[in-house]
Structure formats: structure tokens, C-alpha cells
Amino acid sequence: MMVFFEDLFHYPFLQYALLAAVLSSVAVGITGSLTVVRRSTYIAGAISHCVLGGLGAARYFQVVHDLDWFHPLAGAFFAAILAAVIIAWVTVSARERIDTVLSIVWALGIAIGISFIMKTPGYSQDLMSYLFGSILMVSPSDLFLMACLDAILLVAVLLFYHPILAVCFNEEAARVKGTPVVLVTFILTIMTAITVVLLTQIVGIVLVIALLSIPAAAASRFSGSLLWMMAGATILSMLFMVLGLALSYAPRLHTGATIIQVAVVGYGVALLSVHYLRHLKRRKTHGTRRLNNPDD
């Protein structure tokens, strides 16, 4: 692990990877907390797999029709936003079962992506990096995009924090109080889509759900409010990513997979810590009662 920190001062690609971990952690902390509170990881899963369709289509038009400006991440962004709008509309209208629509969106995105990939000449290694992540290949333009997406998420939370809080914890009560539930639902779903696109570069489509949920779930064990949960999830995500980078560097392990393994271990430590603190609290309470009631 020390090799990583020694080489960090000499190789720009490691510095870019570290910055990518920090920037993406902001999105993880914000959107991951909202996803966990709303219990909507299945929505993130549907959007993340729909992204493959956008990646495949963009790569196809790049290679076959010489549209160099149509970067795979641009295709991923358009596909994610389209999927988010469809899912949010179905969630609000409730004309169809949400799980049915999510399954359709999930499957259709994968099917479209595979079709375009199969029709694209050449080796599709660059698309495989989006499936499993390539944080060590992050460029300055990618970092700029991540910073812009973080800014969008922060502005959305600052502007709509109280409506978001109301909808996340009690949608029916929020509707009665006059909260714009439809607007907030669209905002939350689009925020999820933006974060999925951002994390595609870090851990890939396959593991994006894990990184969205694990840091927030761990932070929720020690947080008393949504803001503290977001802050805790951001810090934990940074810790998990930096440790994953450092541990995977020297032995040349897959960085995205290592990050997720570190996150799972961290979540386990959080659970054990909460259990231990509760045990200490019970012992302290029991000891106080015995002092107050020596005859018991």
C-alpha cells in the first residue's frame, strides 16, 4: 500500500485517480444517502444497466459514422436521463407496476447496448472498461465533468432540501402539506441518473449499485439527520476509494472490485461497532440501575 503513496507524487494518472475518488465521493454521499433513505436502489440498478445502451450506441456512431464528438459518456448521460424521466413519470402516474417498468427499462437498456456493441467493428475493450470501471484511466476532462456534476447535485440539494427531506421520509404527508411531490420525484431520479453516469467511470456499471448503497448504509448507523448522513457517507466513500486504490495498486488487482470489497468490510466494521456500543450502553444502564436499587 505504501508503494501507491510513494508513486502518487510522481505519476499524474495516480493523482487524477485520487481526485476522481474525492469528486465522486461527493455524489456518492448525496445521492447514496437519498437512495438508501428512499429504499430505491432498484431504481439506480435499472438506470445503471440502461446506461449500457447509451454507451453502445455512442461507440457505434463514433466508429461507423465518424461522429467523434459522440463520446460514450455522452451517450451514457443521455440514456441515463431518458431512463430517469421514464421511471419518474411511471412512479408519479402509477398506471403500471413500478417493478414491471423497471424490469423492462433494465432489460431494454442491456439489449440495446449489446446490439450496438455487436454491430460495432473492432475490439470493444473501451466499453468493457465502462462495465467494470477504470479509475486509473481518468483524464482531466473527466475530472472537469465530475466537478460539474457534483456542482449540479449540490445546487439541487441546497435549493430543494426541505421538499426532498419531506418526500424521502413520508411522501403522503408531504403531499398533504402541499410539497411538489411530482417535481421532487423527478429531481431525485435525475440526481440518481447523474450519479450513475459519474460512477460508471469509477467502478463500472456492474458495481455502481454497491458504491451507491454501502457508504450511505454504513453512515446511517451513526447519523441522526439526513445532512449528517450525507456528510458521513461522503467521508466513508473517500476512505473506501482511497484504500481500494492503494491496496489494488501494487498487486495489480482490479481497482473497482477492490474498492467494493473494502467498502463491504467497512460496512461490517460499522455494524460491529454499533452492536458493541449498544452492548456497552446496556451494561452501563444495567450498572446504573443496580447502583440505584442495591436490593435488586
HELIX and SHEET records of a PDB file:
HELIX    1   1 MET A    2  ASP A    7  1                                   6    
HELIX    2   2 PRO A   12  ARG A   38  1                                  27    
HELIX    3   3 THR A   41  VAL A   64  1                                  24    
HELIX    4   4 PRO A   72  SER A   93  1                                  22    
HELIX    5   5 ILE A   98  LYS A  119  1                                  22    
HELIX    6   6 GLN A  125  PHE A  132  1                                   8    
HELIX    7   7 ILE A  135  MET A  137  5                                   3    
HELIX    8   8 PRO A  140  PHE A  169  1                                  30    
HELIX    9   9 GLU A  171  VAL A  176  1                                   6    
HELIX   10  10 VAL A  181  THR A  200  1                                  20    
HELIX   11  11 GLY A  204  SER A  220  1                                  17    
HELIX   12  12 LEU A  226  TYR A  249  1                                  24    
HELIX   13  13 THR A  255  ASN A  292  1                                  38    
END                                                                             
